[in-house]
């Protein structure tokens, strides 16, 4: 934590770096919440599948970026 009790610059940078994943996960959660009280239609299932795929693609991108940043890790 920073001196004023808030997040440090490094913590803010980490959050900013992970923001695409956070937003993709929120989008997926929104779709899941919308489907809690009804039977999903084919369109709903597609929305959920797209949201899940977006989360996976974003995780893959962040993982690849982290791997490129630390080439000594196998």
PAMAR-209949 format. One record per residue: residue number from 1; x, y, z of N, C-alpha, C in turn; residue in three letters. Coordinates in steps of 0.001 Angstrom, whole numbers, plus 500000, padded with zeros to 6 digits. Atoms other than C-alpha are relative to their C-alpha. Layout:
# residues N
NUM, X, Y, Z, X, Y, Z, X, Y, Z, Ala
...
***
This chain:
# residues 74
1, 500823, 498825, 500000, 500000, 500000, 500000, 500869, 501240, 500000, Unk
2, 499270, 498748, 500024, 501102, 503548, 499348, 499999, 500659, 501373, Unk
3, 499875, 499325, 498714, 501969, 505952, 502142, 498675, 500571, 500490, Unk
4, 501271, 499401, 499601, 498514, 507532, 502134, 498904, 498946, 500211, Unk
5, 500969, 501067, 499795, 496795, 504162, 502553, 499364, 499506, 498716, Unk
6, 500533, 500424, 501293, 495892, 503906, 498885, 500972, 499067, 499303, Unk
7, 499111, 500905, 500738, 497385, 501611, 496282, 501257, 500723, 499513, Unk
8, 498739, 499435, 500493, 500979, 502147, 495236, 499948, 500102, 498474, Unk
9, 499917, 499863, 501452, 501988, 503051, 491701, 500126, 498626, 499337, Unk
10, 499831, 501349, 500559, 503046, 499440, 491089, 498678, 499236, 500024, Unk
11, 501297, 500680, 499904, 499676, 498153, 492285, 499022, 500554, 498966, Unk
12, 500863, 499401, 501014, 497844, 500615, 490040, 500390, 499535, 498599, Unk
13, 499534, 500509, 501293, 499997, 499512, 487093, 499536, 498567, 499783, Unk
14, 500444, 501395, 500117, 499149, 495867, 487802, 498504, 499936, 499709, Unk
15, 501448, 499967, 500246, 495435, 496680, 487923, 499725, 500446, 498568, Unk
16, 500188, 499513, 501364, 495673, 498642, 484677, 500352, 498912, 498982, Unk
17, 499574, 501081, 500901, 497516, 495735, 483037, 498930, 498902, 499921, Unk
18, 501003, 501060, 499952, 494791, 493286, 484129, 498584, 500482, 499686, Unk
19, 501336, 499452, 500227, 491857, 495602, 483328, 499237, 499320, 498862, Unk
20, 500764, 500704, 501041, 490953, 493874, 480019, 499403, 498675, 500508, Unk
21, 500502, 501255, 499435, 490608, 490576, 481913, 498876, 500277, 500992, Unk
22, 501030, 499653, 499028, 488618, 492199, 484704, 498691, 500341, 499274, Unk
23, 501191, 499613, 500749, 486213, 493733, 482176, 499355, 498803, 499294, Unk
24, 500539, 501202, 500652, 485845, 490438, 480284, 499294, 499108, 501018, Unk
25, 500631, 500820, 498964, 485083, 488598, 483532, 498691, 500625, 500487, Unk
26, 501237, 499317, 499609, 482496, 491234, 484507, 498926, 499785, 498934, Unk
27, 500946, 500238, 501087, 480869, 490848, 481089, 499429, 498580, 500072, Unk
28, 500457, 501385, 499868, 480720, 487069, 481539, 499043, 499860, 501182, Unk
29, 500849, 500059, 498820, 479246, 487494, 485005, 498644, 500649, 499734, Unk
30, 501266, 499358, 500361, 476609, 489879, 483644, 499097, 499054, 499218, Unk
31, 500781, 500959, 500788, 475512, 487254, 481136, 499479, 498883, 500910, Unk
32, 500425, 501066, 499090, 475416, 484560, 483818, 498864, 500458, 500904, Unk
33, 501048, 499475, 499131, 473335, 486765, 486110, 498690, 500135, 499238, Unk
34, 501227, 499830, 500788, 470882, 487521, 483317, 499303, 498676, 499719, Unk
35, 500577, 501312, 500301, 470347, 483780, 482858, 499565, 499225, 501240, Unk
36, 500308, 500727, 498768, 469757, 482856, 486511, 498536, 499598, 500126, Unk
37, 501418, 500249, 499745, 465978, 483046, 486452, 499206, 499616, 498756, Unk
38, 500719, 500438, 501202, 465156, 481734, 482993, 500780, 498911, 499281, Unk
39, 499368, 501028, 500826, 465883, 478947, 480595, 500705, 500705, 498845, Unk
40, 499256, 499310, 501066, 468620, 480088, 478203, 499512, 499600, 498613, Unk
41, 500306, 500250, 501403, 467684, 480430, 474561, 501312, 499713, 499277, Unk
42, 498798, 500226, 500807, 470104, 479589, 471772, 500842, 501283, 499949, Unk
43, 499285, 498721, 500024, 470999, 483290, 471587, 500710, 500247, 501331, Unk
44, 499376, 499851, 498681, 471679, 483354, 475345, 501231, 499112, 500115, Unk
45, 498869, 500922, 499939, 473928, 480326, 475046, 501172, 500524, 499181, Unk
46, 498937, 499403, 500822, 475872, 482061, 472262, 500661, 501163, 500722, Unk
47, 499450, 498868, 499243, 476269, 485202, 474372, 500929, 499504, 501102, Unk
48, 499176, 500551, 498921, 477587, 483122, 477259, 501278, 499391, 499450, Unk
49, 498821, 500612, 500617, 479931, 481186, 475009, 500992, 501069, 499525, Unk
50, 499124, 498904, 500446, 481276, 484407, 473465, 500686, 500672, 501185, Unk
51, 499419, 499366, 498811, 481790, 485924, 476916, 501090, 499114, 500595, Unk
52, 498985, 500922, 499470, 483654, 482811, 478112, 501229, 499978, 499109, Unk
53, 498874, 499998, 500938, 485791, 482764, 474975, 500818, 501276, 500110, Unk
54, 499294, 498730, 499834, 486631, 486434, 475488, 500874, 499960, 501245, Unk
55, 499211, 500130, 498774, 487788, 485697, 479049, 501229, 499134, 499729, Unk
56, 498875, 500903, 500284, 489937, 482804, 477851, 501036, 500656, 499088, Unk
57, 499072, 499337, 500923, 491444, 484817, 475000, 500789, 501096, 500718, Unk
58, 499322, 498938, 499263, 492234, 487708, 477323, 501015, 499418, 500975, Unk
59, 499037, 500665, 499105, 493845, 485367, 479869, 501219, 499511, 499226, Unk
60, 498895, 500490, 500822, 495921, 483813, 477104, 500925, 501147, 499614, Unk
61, 499200, 498840, 500387, 497064, 487245, 475920, 500845, 500499, 501167, Unk
62, 499254, 499532, 498832, 498042, 488339, 479429, 501093, 499012, 500394, Unk
63, 499007, 501021, 499673, 499846, 485046, 480057, 501168, 500059, 499020, Unk
64, 498941, 499908, 501010, 501757, 485353, 476790, 500847, 501249, 500209, Unk
65, 499250, 498777, 499736, 502714, 488933, 477632, 500917, 499818, 501208, Unk
66, 499183, 500244, 498801, 503955, 487826, 481060, 501165, 499077, 499649, Unk
67, 498943, 500911, 500407, 505935, 484999, 479452, 501058, 500697, 499156, Unk
68, 499045, 499251, 500824, 507520, 487382, 476970, 500821, 500948, 500854, Unk
69, 499293, 499068, 499124, 508466, 489727, 479795, 501044, 499294, 500843, Unk
70, 499029, 500751, 499205, 510314, 486960, 481652, 500486, 498804, 499211, Unk
71, 499562, 501072, 500902, 512169, 484895, 479015, 500755, 498868, 500682, Unk
72, 499261, 501061, 499311, 514130, 482909, 481602, 499101, 498920, 500553, Unk
73, 500939, 500990, 499470, 510997, 481051, 482688, 499582, 499051, 498907, Unk
74, 500350, 500993, 501016, 510293, 477821, 480856, 498586, 499521, 500158, Unk
***
